[in-house]
Amino acid sequence: MSSIIVVGTQWGDEGKGKITDILAKSADFVVRAQGGNNAGHTILIDAQELRFHLIPSGILHPNAQCLITGGTVIDPASFLEEVDCLRKEGVDFTDRLWLSNYAHVIFPYHKLLDKLYEKQKRDQVIGTTGKGIGPCYADRSSRIGVRLAEFIRPDILRERLQTTLFSKNQELQIIFKKEPLLLDSLLEECHQLAAKLKPFMAPVEEWIAEALKMGKKVLFEGAQGTLLDNNFGSYPYVTSSSTIAAGVAAGAGIGPTQIDHVLGVVKTYTTRVGEGPLPTAFTKEEQKMFVASKAREIGTTTGRTRRMGWFDACLVRYSARLNGLDSMALTKLDILDTLDEIKICTHYRLDGIILESPPVLVEDLARAEPIYEILEGWREKTSQVSSYEKLPEKAMYYLQRISELIDVPISMVSVGPDRKSTLFLQQFFKK
């Protein structure tokens, strides 16, 4: 296989960063195709923790060309901050990090309005990261956005911003009673940022098409998770882009038939950051069974503590269908090592009806009663296990049961945050 899409199957935070980092070692190209710096991924290398938001995980591998395509939205200042962090860490990314001309730009008014909209909702907050992602995508859909291609052209940028800033300032002044943004000041800031971004810009979509034609190894790195998809997620508690495999392909400018393998990353329990229902949420007593410092369930982007719950087969089964998963990478198995028993939600009960997948309305999802299957825990350390066959028998049964319920084979199992703590049942990007 020469092209793989890695997608999250839950509400994000499944461990995609680590899985992508491992696969990127053998990839020629690593592609980020949707979302913005609202995503976050953490990679642990030799006890050193590196965090990324927009830049692909493959940047740590000198063999990989890292491409950020037109399906994304770019905060210029944030991107350049990540670039500076890479330089400070001694990461050489010369001629390896590229931006699409088609990517839309996040402006200061997007971030300001994002926070004001959220505050305006009061008791109906979504849990936005406040990064301006939603307002930027909204402008793209309304055909008043600015792409990087226009951002680096001062004459075109002034023309675009004159019209857009007028309406944004009206909104800021009339609705939110805020001071207006000044066009000349904004343009000056943009020109300085554009000069720094220009060396990174390239026809990345053309490069991807050519790479696939030549049989190069291309890894597409999905952001967030399936249940945050703007259309099929737990709406309205979703992100502003399409997070499923088809959305990643569209954001990269390629057709779905050009993807050889869709790899779903699945946490062996469920977590959620932000608002919205979590059907299998732990009780207070169940939560006490987990060592918080070991689970490390803190959002990379938001810094907020993630809510935790039992593995939800209804949600992942739904995700498998939406993405057309070919295999699953199951993560954080070691977090369950100390439990006497482990629950798996196999179905929901709602108004007396048994459901195999989540209902459309979040109001109904919040009322859905999880139907649990209870398995014995293994109470053995898995973090030092070197192969799948050496896992405790009960741990293997737990993983196999998940595979049966989702009807998707397992290709990888992660038993710790480090690269080395990974068990392979299938090889990717074969020579």
TAWO-V253645 format. One line per field, one symbol per residue. ss: DSSP state (A for helix, B for strand, O for the rest). psi: psi as a letter, one per 20 degrees, with the letter a starting at -180 (. if undefined). burial: 1 if it has 24 or more other ideal C-beta (glycine too) atoms within 12 Angstrom, else 0. A space follows every 10 residues. Layout:
# TAWO-V253645
ss: ???
psi: ???
burial: ???
This chain:
# TAWO-V253645
ss: OOBBBBBBOO OOOOOAAAAA AAAAOOOOBB BBOOBOOOOO BBBBBOOBBB BBOOOOAAAA OOOOBBBBOO OBBBOAAAAA AAAAAAAAOO OOOOOOBBBB OOOBBOOAAA AAAAAAAAAA AAAAOOOOOO OOAAAAAAAA AOOOOOBAAA AOOAAAAAAA AAAAAAAAAA AAAAAOOOOO OOAAAAAAAA AAAAAAAAAA BBOAAAAAAA AAAOOOOBBB BOOOOAAAOO OOOOOOOOOO OOOOAAAAAA AAOOOAAAOO BBBBBBBOOB BBOOOOOOOO BOOAAAAOOO OAAAAOOBOO OOOOBOBBBO BBAAAAAAAA AAAOOOBBBB BOAAAAOOOO BBBBBBBBBB OOBBBOOOOO OAAAAAAOBB BBBBBBOOOO OOOOOOOAAA OOAAAAAAAA AAAAAAOOOB BBBBOOOBOO OBBBOOOOOO O
psi: qippppqqic krkikhgggg gghhhjqhpp ppirabjirp qppooljppp pqghpqhihi oiippopoai irppoggggh ghghggghij pokpkipqqq hipqpprhhg hghghggghh idjkqhkqik ijgghghghg hikjrprhhh hjngghgggg hggghghghg gggggilqqq qpghgggggg hghhhhhgii qrmhhhgggh ghhikqoppp oqqbrhjjph gjampjmraj rpirghhggg hikrqhijph pooppoqjap qpqarqqnhk pqrhghhiip oghghlmpph ghjqpqqqrr pnhgghgggh ghilphrqop rkhhhjhiqh qpqpohrqpo ljppqirqrg phhhhhippp oqppqprhlq pihjpiqhij qqghghgggh gggghhlpqp hqppkrhqhh lpppiqpqlq .
burial: 1111111111 1111111111 1111111111 1111111111 1111100001 1111111111 1001111111 1111111111 0110010000 1010011111 1111111111 1111111100 0000011111 1111111111 0001111111 1100001001 1001100110 1100000000 1010011011 0011001001 1101101100 1100011111 1111111111 0111011111 1111111111 1111000111 1111111111 1111111111 1100000011 0000111011 1100011111 1111111111 1111111111 1111111010 0111111101 0000111110 0100100101 1110101100 0110100100 1101110111 1110110111 1111111010 1111000110 0
